Amino acid sequence: MKLRAFAALLLCAVLLAGCGGQETASSAPTDASSSAGGAGSSAPAATPEPTAQAGPAVDWLVQPRTDLEIVYSLVEHASPDNGVLQDHAYLSLFEQNGKIGAINYDGKIVVPAEEDIHWCPVCGLTNTDESKIFNDLGEDVGSGGHGLPDMEIVYDSGLGAAYVLEMDQLVPLTEYGANVQPYVAQLGTLTAAPADDFSAYLWTDPATGQTEPRAVEWGEGYVLVQASTGKQVGPVCEAIESYSDGLYAVCQDGLWGYLDIEGSQIIPCQYQKARPFCGNLAAVQNTDGLWGYISLAGTVKVPFQYQGAASVSNGRAWVKTAEGWGVIAVNA
């Protein structure tokens, strides 16, 4: 009898020892549910690590890099007047360490950022003081010299006429020939100026034919002006980008869309940013801050999934993801 009681006590001791070992091994819960279910446990539930958002699946033609930022593609410009660049549309400007260089669609840096270049409509790619002009290979082919600036045009809505600021004269826009597309003019008012105001412009009154000094008081806003009539077409805009593929990129109420040459709204102003149409496609940024590409009809051709995007040139474009800037194929 004593032997049987002793055996029972020994068995209980072994079982208790085994339960104590299990509790020690499982005292640190493996997930939040086991921690919450442990009665009497004072340890808070473990917070799961945030799940990384997967980026867009991209078929890169040129692998992305994070050491530079693409500024824009030179396809947005017309060919320079000097003929030095044979295929400027194959190049893009990039920023690195606060300076500007040029890179091609093979990912090769053609002009290093140390040169700190800019675009001139006459010289093409030239450095800050225009002492160098670069060709497609990045070679210095000679000194530049500031080219002719874009025409500065003022539109006086009271007079219903546009004038080109040319040296010390206000020349009617109608004297520059019948351009197919309208010009971009800034709103302004021509006011009388004293004869000894040497900063004033000479203006000829169309009613009397008399020439008088006039000062230009610049206003806010831009309009399209028909070259043949000098009259405004379309609405007043906060900004108007240059003409391309039949449309102007315009900003109204802080958002961007597109007008045609008659001033009609073709694509509503609904984007945070918009680049010019190139090859029937335009890079636009939606209100969520993502970039994609739309057609001339406003149809989304490339989904809004990029952190940055440049204009398309010959079916290629620089785009930005979390991995950096790289080149993809983009078809219209």
C-alpha positions in Angstrom: 0.0 0.0 0.0 2.8 2.4 0.9 4.6 1.3 -2.2 1.6 2.1 -4.4 1.2 5.6 -2.8 4.8 6.4 -3.3 4.6 5.4 -7.0 1.6 7.7 -7.5 3.4 10.6 -5.8 6.5 10.0 -8.0 4.3 10.0 -11.2 2.7 13.4 -10.3 6.1 14.9 -9.7 7.3 13.9 -13.2 4.1 15.2 -14.8 4.4 18.6 -13.0 8.1 18.9 -14.1 7.1 18.3 -17.7 4.4 21.0 -17.7 6.8 23.5 -16.2 9.2 22.8 -19.0 6.5 23.4 -21.7 5.5 26.7 -20.1 9.0 28.0 -20.1 9.5 27.1 -23.8 6.3 28.7 -24.9 6.4 31.8 -22.6 7.3 34.0 -25.6 4.3 33.9 -27.9 5.0 33.3 -31.6 2.2 35.5 -32.8 -0.3 38.2 -31.7 -3.1 35.7 -31.3 -1.2 33.4 -28.9 -0.2 36.4 -26.8 -3.7 37.7 -26.6 -5.0 34.3 -25.6 -2.6 33.7 -22.7 -4.6 34.3 -19.5 -2.9 36.4 -17.0 0.0 37.4 -19.4 1.1 41.1 -18.9 3.1 41.3 -22.2 1.4 43.4 -25.0 0.6 41.9 -28.3 3.5 42.0 -30.8 3.1 44.6 -33.6 3.6 43.0 -37.0 6.2 44.6 -39.3 4.7 46.8 -42.1 4.4 45.0 -45.4 6.4 46.7 -48.2 4.3 47.8 -51.1 5.4 46.1 -54.3 6.4 48.5 -57.0 5.2 48.2 -60.6 6.5 45.4 -62.7 8.7 47.2 -65.2 10.5 45.8 -68.3 13.5 48.1 -68.3 15.4 48.8 -71.5 18.0 50.7 -69.4 18.3 49.7 -65.8 17.3 52.4 -63.3 19.8 54.4 -61.4 19.4 56.6 -58.3 22.5 58.9 -58.7 20.7 61.3 -61.0 17.3 63.0 -61.7 16.0 63.3 -65.3 14.9 66.9 -65.9 13.2 66.4 -69.3 13.8 65.0 -72.8 15.1 67.3 -75.5 12.5 65.9 -77.9 10.3 68.7 -76.5 12.5 71.2 -78.3 12.7 72.0 -82.0 16.1 71.3 -83.7 18.7 74.0 -82.9 19.5 76.5 -85.6 23.3 75.8 -85.8 22.9 72.1 -87.0 25.5 70.8 -84.5 23.2 68.3 -83.0 22.2 65.6 -85.5 19.7 63.9 -83.2 19.0 66.0 -80.2 15.7 64.1 -79.5 17.9 61.1 -78.4 19.1 63.1 -75.5 17.7 64.2 -72.1 18.9 66.6 -69.5 19.7 65.3 -66.0 20.6 66.9 -62.7 23.4 65.6 -60.5 24.8 67.4 -57.5 23.0 70.5 -58.4 24.3 70.7 -62.0 23.0 69.7 -65.4 24.3 67.2 -67.9 23.0 65.2 -70.9 22.3 61.5 -71.2 21.1 59.4 -74.1 18.5 56.6 -74.3 21.2 53.9 -74.0 21.9 55.3 -70.5 25.2 56.7 -71.6 26.2 60.1 -70.1 27.1 62.3 -73.1 27.9 65.5 -71.3 28.8 65.2 -67.6 26.9 67.3 -65.1 30.1 69.1 -64.2 29.7 71.1 -67.4 26.4 72.5 -66.1 24.7 72.9 -69.5 21.4 74.4 -70.7 19.4 74.5 -73.9 19.7 77.4 -76.3 17.4 77.5 -79.4 20.4 78.6 -81.5 23.4 76.9 -79.8 21.7 73.7 -78.7 23.6 72.2 -75.7 25.9 74.9 -74.2 27.5 75.6 -70.9 26.6 78.4 -68.4 28.7 81.1 -70.1 28.1 79.7 -73.5 31.8 79.3 -74.1 31.2 75.7 -75.3 28.8 74.0 -77.7 28.4 70.2 -77.5 27.5 67.8 -80.3 25.8 64.4 -80.0 29.0 62.8 -78.8 29.5 65.3 -76.1 32.4 66.9 -77.9 33.2 70.6 -77.5 32.9 71.9 -81.1 33.3 75.6 -80.4 32.1 78.6 -78.5 28.5 79.8 -78.6 26.9 83.1 -78.1 23.4 83.8 -76.8 20.9 83.1 -79.6 17.8 85.1 -80.4 15.4 84.9 -77.5 11.8 83.8 -77.9 9.5 86.7 -78.9 8.1 88.5 -75.9 4.5 89.4 -76.7 2.0 91.5 -74.7 -1.7 91.3 -75.2 -3.7 94.4 -74.2 -7.3 93.3 -73.8 -8.5 96.9 -73.8 -7.0 97.5 -77.2 -7.8 93.9 -78.3 -4.4 93.7 -79.9 -1.0 91.9 -79.4 2.4 93.5 -79.7 5.9 92.2 -79.9 8.5 93.9 -77.8 11.3 94.5 -80.3 14.2 96.6 -79.1 12.5 99.9 -78.2 9.3 99.4 -80.3 6.0 97.7 -79.9 5.4 96.0 -83.2 1.9 94.6 -84.0 2.0 90.8 -84.0 0.1 90.9 -87.4 3.3 92.2 -89.1 5.0 88.8 -88.3 3.1 86.9 -90.9 0.2 84.4 -90.7 1.4 81.6 -88.5 -0.6 78.4 -88.6 -0.7 78.1 -84.8 -1.4 81.0 -82.4 1.4 82.7 -80.3 1.5 82.7 -76.5 1.1 86.2 -75.1 1.2 87.6 -71.6 -1.6 89.9 -70.5 -0.6 93.5 -70.0 -1.7 97.1 -70.4 0.0 99.8 -72.6 0.0 103.1 -70.6 1.1 106.6 -71.6 4.7 107.4 -70.8 6.6 110.7 -70.7 8.8 111.5 -73.7 11.9 111.4 -71.6 11.2 107.9 -70.3 14.0 106.0 -72.0 12.6 102.6 -70.8 9.4 103.2 -72.7 8.5 101.7 -76.1 7.5 103.5 -79.2 3.9 102.6 -80.1 1.9 103.7 -83.2 -1.7 104.5 -82.6 -3.6 102.5 -85.3 -6.4 105.2 -85.2 -4.3 108.2 -85.7 -1.0 106.9 -87.1 0.9 108.9 -84.5 3.9 107.4 -82.6 3.9 107.8 -78.9 5.9 106.4 -75.9 4.2 103.7 -74.0 5.1 101.7 -70.9 4.1 98.1 -70.5 2.4 97.2 -67.2 2.4 93.4 -67.1 -0.6 91.6 -65.8 -1.3 88.0 -64.6 -2.2 85.3 -67.1 -1.5 84.2 -70.6 -3.6 83.9 -73.7 -3.3 82.4 -77.2 -3.3 85.1 -79.9 -4.1 84.4 -83.5 -1.2 85.6 -85.7 -3.3 86.8 -88.6 -5.6 89.0 -86.5 -3.7 89.7 -83.3 -6.9 88.7 -81.4 -7.2 86.4 -78.4 -8.5 82.9 -78.9 -9.5 80.7 -76.0 -9.5 81.4 -72.2 -7.1 83.2 -70.0 -4.7 80.7 -68.4 -2.3 80.7 -65.6 0.4 79.2 -67.8 0.7 78.0 -71.4 3.4 75.7 -72.6 4.7 75.6 -76.2 2.8 74.1 -79.1 3.3 70.5 -80.0 1.3 67.8 -81.9 -1.5 70.3 -82.4 -2.1 71.1 -78.7 -0.9 73.5 -76.0 -0.5 72.3 -72.4 -2.3 74.9 -70.2 -2.9 75.5 -66.5 -6.2 76.7 -65.1 -7.1 76.7 -61.4 -3.8 75.0 -60.6 -4.4 72.0 -62.8 -3.2 71.1 -66.3 -5.0 70.1 -69.5 -4.7 70.9 -73.3 -6.1 73.4 -75.8 -6.1 73.2 -79.6 -5.0 76.0 -81.9 -8.5 77.4 -81.8 -8.5 77.7 -78.1 -10.9 74.9 -77.5 -10.5 72.7 -74.5 -9.5 69.2 -75.9 -8.4 67.6 -72.6 -9.8 69.0 -69.4 -7.5 70.6 -66.8 -7.4 67.7 -64.4 -3.7 66.9 -63.9 -1.2 68.2 -61.4 1.5 68.4 -64.1 1.6 67.9 -67.8 4.3 67.6 -70.4 4.0 68.5 -74.1 2.7 65.9 -76.5 5.5 64.1 -78.4 4.7 61.3 -80.8 1.0 61.5 -79.9 1.7 60.8 -76.2 2.1 63.1 -73.2 3.4 62.4 -69.7 0.9 63.6 -67.1 0.8 63.4 -63.3 -2.6 62.7 -61.7 -3.9 64.1 -58.4 -2.4 61.2 -56.5 1.1 62.3 -57.6 1.6 59.4 -60.0 2.7 59.7 -63.6 1.4 57.9 -66.7 0.9 58.6 -70.4 -2.2 59.7 -72.3 -3.1 59.9 -76.0 -4.3 62.9 -78.0 -7.8 61.8 -77.2 -7.1 61.8 -73.5 -7.1 58.0 -73.2 -4.7 56.5 -70.7 -2.1 54.5 -72.6 0.3 53.8 -69.7 -1.2 53.5 -66.2 -0.4 56.0 -63.5 2.2 54.0 -61.6 5.5 56.0 -61.9 7.0 58.6 -59.5 8.3 60.6 -62.5 8.1 60.5 -66.3 9.7 62.3 -69.2 8.4 62.8 -72.8 8.5 59.9 -75.2 11.1 59.9 -78.0 11.0 57.2 -80.7 9.1 54.8 -78.5 11.3 55.2 -75.4 10.9 57.2 -72.3 12.7 57.8 -69.0 10.5 56.9 -66.0 11.1 56.8 -62.3 10.2 54.1 -59.7 11.5 53.4 -56.2 14.5 51.9 -58.0 15.4 55.2 -59.7 15.3 56.5 -63.2 15.4 54.1 -66.1 14.2 53.7 -69.7 11.1 51.8 -70.9 9.4 51.2 -74.2 6.2 53.2 -74.7 4.0 52.7 -77.7 1.3 55.1 -78.8 
